Amino acid sequence: MSLEARLAIAPIAWTNDDLPELGGATPLETCLAEMKLAGFAGTELGGKFPRAAGALRTVLAKHGLALASGWYSGTLLDGDLETEKRQIAAQLALFKAMGAPVIVYGETSRTVQSRRGAPLATRPRLTPEQFKPYGEKLTALARHCRSAGVDLTFHHHMGTAVETEEDVDRLMAATGEDVGLLFDTGHITFAGGDALGMARRHAKRINHVHTKDIRREVLKGLDFARTSFLDAVLAGVFTVPGDGMIDFGAVAGLLRDIGYQGWIVVEAEQDPAKAEPLKYARIGRRALTEALTAAGYRIRA
């Protein structure tokens, strides 16, 4: 059976919402035009995008792009379910109207991912016992999202309470099938995990994929006791597929083996003054296309 994938890219390569000094003055039109020039079919949502469905549909249609997904800053760890439902409602409605299949849930309670002065080692950590009540709330939210027409995909992320391979295993054990998993090659590798092993174990839960590469020498030089996540980004720890240490041929083969079909997103935050966005977008798309095609995928326009 032939598998199908669609390729998207996140605007963070052009303009970083957490680090405005990285492309903060770059217009949205430039981001979208260059995404299309690089050959991508879709984009994730970013801070400069319109939040009204009509306006967003118009600007994306102008560039022939679809909305693949987008980040949502969740606070369920320290908050309550009903408040979270109210907070996510507008984005859910927008994504349903736009036909985006998933909403990317990132747990931001006590996160250090956006705090320049907080070293990676100071991230929040959960005990095994704390995963159960958190997982119950997350499962209920995922069911709510699904009933609204958009699936939830959970983003394991550096600097958050769910960062490591062990964290992901515990989260998946504590949640129901309604909670999807975003497989992010770069974040799990950064966290010291076995990306392919983690993905195999949780294959049935993977409903979205982020592909970012890691610069090995930058990663080796980081001191988690001193370096913040944003400092690591500025140092260039992330790059696009084909420009780092991750074997994307193996990643593509794994996605084929587990039968994944859907959006595969290049999401590699870099300093656009050092890594020219259109150039690196083309590098990433070429590397992904070659790997996926060799694995037997058909790339859908």
C-alpha positions as CSV (number, residue, x, y, z in Angstrom):
1,M,0.0,0.0,0.0
2,S,1.3,3.4,-1.0
3,L,1.6,5.9,1.9
4,E,1.0,9.6,1.5
5,A,2.6,12.6,3.2
6,R,2.1,16.3,3.0
7,L,5.0,18.7,3.8
8,A,4.6,21.8,5.9
9,I,7.0,24.2,7.5
10,A,6.7,26.4,10.6
11,P,7.2,30.2,10.4
12,I,9.6,30.0,13.3
13,A,12.5,29.7,10.8
14,W,11.6,33.3,9.6
15,T,10.3,34.9,12.8
16,N,10.5,33.6,16.3
17,D,7.6,34.5,18.7
18,D,9.7,33.7,21.8
19,L,12.8,35.6,20.6
20,P,11.5,38.7,18.7
21,E,15.1,39.7,17.9
22,L,15.1,36.7,15.5
23,G,13.2,37.9,12.5
24,G,10.7,40.1,14.5
25,A,10.6,42.6,11.7
26,T,10.0,40.0,8.9
27,P,6.5,40.5,7.4
28,L,4.1,37.5,7.3
29,E,3.9,37.9,3.5
30,T,7.6,37.2,3.3
31,C,7.3,34.0,5.4
32,L,4.5,32.6,3.3
33,A,5.9,33.6,-0.1
34,E,9.2,31.9,0.7
35,M,7.5,28.8,2.2
36,K,5.7,28.3,-1.2
37,L,9.0,29.1,-3.1
38,A,10.7,26.3,-1.1
39,G,7.9,23.9,-2.2
40,F,5.9,23.4,0.9
41,A,2.1,22.7,0.9
42,G,1.3,24.0,4.3
43,T,2.3,26.0,7.3
44,E,1.8,26.0,11.1
45,L,0.2,28.9,12.8
46,G,2.4,31.7,14.1
47,G,2.1,34.9,16.1
48,K,1.7,37.1,13.0
49,F,-1.1,35.2,11.5
50,P,-4.7,36.5,11.5
51,R,-6.9,34.8,14.0
52,A,-10.2,35.2,12.1
53,A,-11.0,32.3,9.8
54,G,-11.9,34.5,6.8
55,A,-8.8,36.6,6.9
56,L,-6.5,33.6,7.5
57,R,-8.1,31.7,4.7
58,T,-7.5,34.6,2.3
59,V,-3.8,35.1,3.2
60,L,-3.0,31.4,3.0
61,A,-5.0,31.0,-0.3
62,K,-3.0,33.8,-1.8
63,H,0.1,31.6,-1.4
64,G,-1.5,28.2,-2.0
65,L,-0.9,27.0,1.5
66,A,-3.0,25.0,3.9
67,L,-3.0,25.2,7.7
68,A,-1.4,22.0,9.0
69,S,-1.5,22.7,12.7
70,G,-0.3,25.2,15.4
71,W,0.9,25.5,18.9
72,Y,-1.4,26.0,21.9
73,S,0.1,27.0,25.3
74,G,-1.7,24.7,27.8
75,T,-1.7,25.1,31.5
76,L,-3.5,22.0,32.7
77,L,-0.7,20.9,35.0
78,D,-1.5,23.7,37.4
79,G,-5.0,24.6,36.1
80,D,-8.4,23.1,35.9
81,L,-10.2,21.4,33.0
82,E,-13.1,23.9,32.6
83,T,-10.8,26.9,32.4
84,E,-8.7,25.1,29.8
85,K,-11.7,24.4,27.7
86,R,-12.6,28.1,27.7
87,Q,-9.1,29.1,26.8
88,I,-8.7,26.7,23.9
89,A,-12.1,27.4,22.4
90,A,-11.2,30.1,20.0
91,Q,-8.3,28.3,18.6
92,L,-10.3,25.1,18.2
93,A,-13.0,26.9,16.3
94,L,-10.4,28.5,14.0
95,F,-8.7,25.2,13.3
96,K,-12.0,23.4,12.6
97,A,-12.9,26.2,10.2
98,M,-9.6,26.0,8.4
99,G,-9.6,22.2,8.2
100,A,-6.4,21.8,10.4
101,P,-6.4,18.2,11.6
102,V,-4.6,18.8,15.0
103,I,-3.9,21.3,17.6
104,V,-0.4,21.1,19.2
105,Y,-0.7,21.1,22.9
106,G,2.4,22.2,24.8
107,E,2.4,22.2,28.6
108,T,3.6,25.6,29.7
109,S,2.9,25.4,33.5
110,R,6.2,26.3,35.1
111,T,8.0,25.9,31.8
112,V,11.5,27.4,31.4
113,Q,11.4,27.1,27.6
114,S,10.8,30.9,27.1
115,R,12.8,32.1,30.1
116,R,16.3,33.3,29.0
117,G,17.6,33.3,32.5
118,A,16.4,29.8,33.5
119,P,18.9,26.9,32.7
120,L,17.5,23.7,31.2
121,A,18.3,21.8,34.4
122,T,15.7,23.9,36.2
123,R,12.7,22.6,34.2
124,P,9.7,21.3,36.1
125,R,9.6,17.6,36.8
126,L,6.8,15.3,37.7
127,T,6.9,12.3,40.0
128,P,5.5,9.0,38.6
129,E,2.5,9.6,40.9
130,Q,1.8,13.1,39.5
131,F,1.4,11.8,35.9
132,K,-1.9,10.0,36.7
133,P,-4.1,13.1,37.7
134,Y,-2.4,15.1,34.9
135,G,-3.1,12.4,32.4
136,E,-6.7,12.3,33.4
137,K,-7.2,16.0,32.8
138,L,-5.3,15.8,29.5
139,T,-7.4,12.9,28.3
140,A,-10.6,14.8,29.1
141,L,-9.4,17.8,27.2
142,A,-8.4,15.7,24.2
143,R,-11.9,14.2,24.1
144,H,-13.3,17.7,24.2
145,C,-11.1,18.8,21.3
146,R,-12.1,15.7,19.3
147,S,-15.8,16.4,19.9
148,A,-15.2,19.9,18.5
149,G,-13.7,18.4,15.3
150,V,-9.9,18.8,15.9
151,D,-7.6,16.2,17.4
152,L,-5.1,17.1,20.1
153,T,-1.4,16.2,19.7
154,F,0.9,16.5,22.7
155,H,4.3,18.1,22.1
156,H,7.1,16.8,24.3
157,H,9.4,19.8,24.5
158,M,12.7,20.9,26.1
159,G,12.3,22.9,29.2
160,T,8.8,21.5,30.1
161,A,7.5,18.9,32.5
162,V,7.4,16.4,29.6
163,E,10.8,16.5,28.0
164,T,12.5,13.1,28.2
165,E,11.8,9.7,26.7
166,E,10.8,8.5,30.2
167,D,8.5,11.4,30.6
168,V,6.8,10.6,27.3
169,D,6.4,6.9,28.3
170,R,4.8,7.9,31.6
171,L,2.5,10.4,29.9
172,M,1.3,7.9,27.3
173,A,0.7,5.3,30.1
174,A,-1.3,7.9,32.0
175,T,-3.5,9.1,29.2
176,G,-6.2,7.5,27.0
177,E,-6.2,6.9,23.3
178,D,-7.7,10.3,22.6
179,V,-4.4,12.0,23.4
180,G,-2.2,11.9,20.3
181,L,1.5,12.2,20.4
182,L,3.5,14.7,18.3
183,F,6.8,13.0,17.4
184,D,9.5,15.6,17.4
185,T,12.8,14.3,16.2
186,G,14.8,17.2,17.4
187,H,13.4,17.6,20.9
188,I,13.7,14.0,21.9
189,T,17.2,13.8,20.5
190,F,18.1,17.0,22.4
191,A,16.7,15.4,25.6
192,G,19.1,12.4,25.2
193,G,16.4,10.0,24.0
194,D,16.2,7.3,21.4
195,A,13.9,9.0,18.9
196,L,13.2,5.8,16.8
197,G,12.7,3.6,19.9
198,M,10.2,6.1,21.4
199,A,8.3,6.4,18.2
200,R,8.0,2.6,17.8
201,R,6.7,2.2,21.3
202,H,4.0,4.8,20.8
203,A,3.3,4.3,17.1
204,K,-0.5,4.1,17.6
205,R,-0.6,7.5,19.3
206,I,1.5,9.5,16.8
207,N,-0.8,11.8,14.9
208,H,1.6,14.6,13.9
209,V,5.4,14.9,13.1
210,H,7.9,17.7,13.6
211,T,11.2,17.2,11.8
212,K,14.2,19.2,13.1
213,D,17.8,18.2,13.1
214,I,20.5,18.7,15.7
215,R,24.0,20.1,15.3
216,R,26.0,17.5,17.2
217,E,28.9,19.8,18.2
218,V,26.6,22.5,19.5
219,L,24.7,20.0,21.6
220,K,27.9,18.5,23.0
221,G,29.0,22.0,24.1
222,L,25.8,22.8,26.1
223,D,25.8,22.9,29.9
224,F,22.3,22.2,31.0
225,A,23.1,23.6,34.4
226,R,24.0,27.0,32.9
227,T,22.4,27.2,29.4
228,S,18.7,28.1,28.9
229,F,16.6,26.6,26.0
230,L,16.6,30.0,24.2
231,D,20.4,30.2,24.6
232,A,20.7,26.8,23.0
233,V,18.5,28.0,20.1
234,L,20.7,31.1,19.7
235,A,23.8,28.9,19.7
236,G,22.3,26.9,16.8
237,V,21.5,23.6,18.3
238,F,18.6,23.1,15.9
239,T,18.7,23.0,12.1
240,V,16.6,21.6,9.3
241,P,16.7,17.9,8.2
242,G,19.8,17.1,6.2
243,D,22.0,19.6,8.0
244,G,22.7,17.7,11.3
245,M,23.2,14.4,13.1
246,I,19.8,12.7,12.7
247,D,19.3,10.0,10.1
248,F,16.1,11.0,8.3
249,G,16.3,8.0,6.1
250,A,15.8,5.9,9.2
251,V,13.0,8.3,10.4
252,A,11.2,8.0,7.1
253,G,11.5,4.2,7.2
254,L,10.0,4.1,10.7
255,L,7.1,6.3,9.7
256,R,6.5,3.9,6.8
257,D,6.6,0.9,9.1
258,I,4.1,2.4,11.5
259,G,1.8,3.4,8.7
260,Y,1.9,7.2,9.4
261,Q,0.1,9.4,6.9
262,G,-0.5,13.1,7.3
263,W,1.5,16.3,7.7
264,I,5.2,16.2,8.3
265,V,6.5,19.6,9.4
266,V,9.9,21.2,9.3
267,E,10.1,23.1,12.5
268,A,13.7,24.3,13.2
269,E,14.1,27.5,15.0
270,Q,17.3,29.3,14.0
271,D,18.7,32.8,13.8
272,P,17.6,33.9,10.3
273,A,20.6,36.3,10.1
274,K,22.9,33.2,10.3
275,A,20.7,30.6,8.6
276,E,18.9,32.3,5.6
277,P,15.3,31.0,5.9
278,L,14.6,30.3,2.2
279,K,17.9,28.5,1.7
280,Y,17.4,26.3,4.8
281,A,13.8,25.6,4.0
282,R,14.9,24.3,0.6
283,I,17.6,22.1,2.3
284,G,15.0,20.7,4.7
285,R,12.4,20.0,2.0
286,R,14.9,18.3,-0.3
287,A,16.2,16.1,2.5
288,L,12.7,15.1,3.6
289,T,11.5,14.5,0.1
290,E,14.4,12.2,-0.7
291,A,14.1,10.3,2.5
292,L,10.3,9.9,2.3
293,T,10.4,9.0,-1.4
294,A,13.0,6.3,-0.8
295,A,10.8,4.9,2.0
296,G,7.9,4.6,-0.5
297,Y,5.9,7.7,0.3
298,R,4.1,9.8,-2.2
299,I,4.4,13.5,-1.5
300,R,1.0,15.1,-1.9
301,A,1.1,18.7,-3.3
